[in-house]
Amino acid sequence: MKTSSMTISVSPADAAIIRNFRQARRYPTNAGVVHAALRRLEDTEWDPDSYPPGSLAHLYTPSRNREELMLNKVSTLKVDHDD
């Protein structure tokens, strides 16, 4: 498996959720928590016909990202994963 790395920004509340799952020993790594969350999202919301390419782009723009970083004092979380 190919391993790659991605750095994501999460709010303090989201970082606390990740820490809680780790402290409860449900997942051994931050990446494990994120991986499980993404699989759940994919299972519950992924329907290619529901969201045509680009239809959700307005929800997350560079300006909204900057705004979120300033408002939430976002933490940075490094996620390593296997492809």
C-alpha positions in Angstrom: 0.0 0.0 0.0 1.1 3.5 -0.8 1.3 5.8 2.2 0.6 9.5 1.8 0.3 12.4 4.3 -2.2 15.2 4.5 -2.4 18.1 6.9 -6.0 19.2 7.7 -7.3 22.0 10.0 -10.0 21.1 12.5 -11.8 23.2 15.0 -11.0 22.8 18.7 -14.3 20.9 19.1 -13.4 18.5 16.4 -9.9 18.0 17.8 -11.5 17.2 21.1 -13.7 14.5 19.5 -10.7 12.9 17.9 -8.8 13.0 21.3 -11.8 11.4 23.0 -11.9 8.5 20.6 -8.2 8.1 21.0 -8.3 8.3 24.8 -11.1 5.7 24.8 -8.7 3.5 22.8 -11.3 3.1 20.1 -8.7 4.0 17.5 -4.9 3.9 17.7 -4.2 7.0 15.6 -5.7 10.3 14.5 -5.8 8.9 11.0 -7.9 5.9 12.2 -10.5 8.3 13.6 -10.6 10.3 10.4 -10.7 7.2 8.2 -13.7 5.8 10.1 -15.5 9.1 9.9 -14.9 9.3 6.2 -16.1 5.8 5.6 -19.3 6.6 7.6 -19.8 9.8 5.6 -19.3 7.8 2.3 -21.7 5.1 3.4 -24.5 7.6 4.5 -24.1 10.4 2.0 -22.3 9.3 -1.1 -24.6 9.1 -4.1 -22.9 10.4 -7.3 -26.2 11.3 -8.8 -27.2 13.5 -5.8 -24.1 15.8 -6.0 -22.9 16.5 -9.5 -19.2 17.6 -9.8 -18.7 21.1 -8.4 -22.2 21.4 -6.9 -20.9 21.7 -3.4 -17.9 23.9 -4.1 -19.7 27.0 -2.8 -19.8 25.4 0.7 -16.0 25.7 1.2 -14.2 28.5 -0.5 -10.7 29.9 0.3 -12.3 33.0 1.9 -14.5 30.8 4.1 -11.5 28.8 5.1 -9.6 31.9 6.2 -12.7 33.1 8.0 -13.1 29.8 9.8 -9.4 29.8 10.8 -9.7 33.2 12.3 -13.0 32.5 14.1 -12.3 29.1 15.5 -8.6 29.4 16.1 -8.3 26.1 14.3 -5.9 23.4 15.2 -3.8 21.6 12.7 -4.0 17.8 12.5 -1.6 15.7 10.5 -3.2 12.6 9.1 -1.1 9.8 7.8 -2.9 7.1 5.9 -2.3 4.1 3.6 -3.7 4.1 0.1 
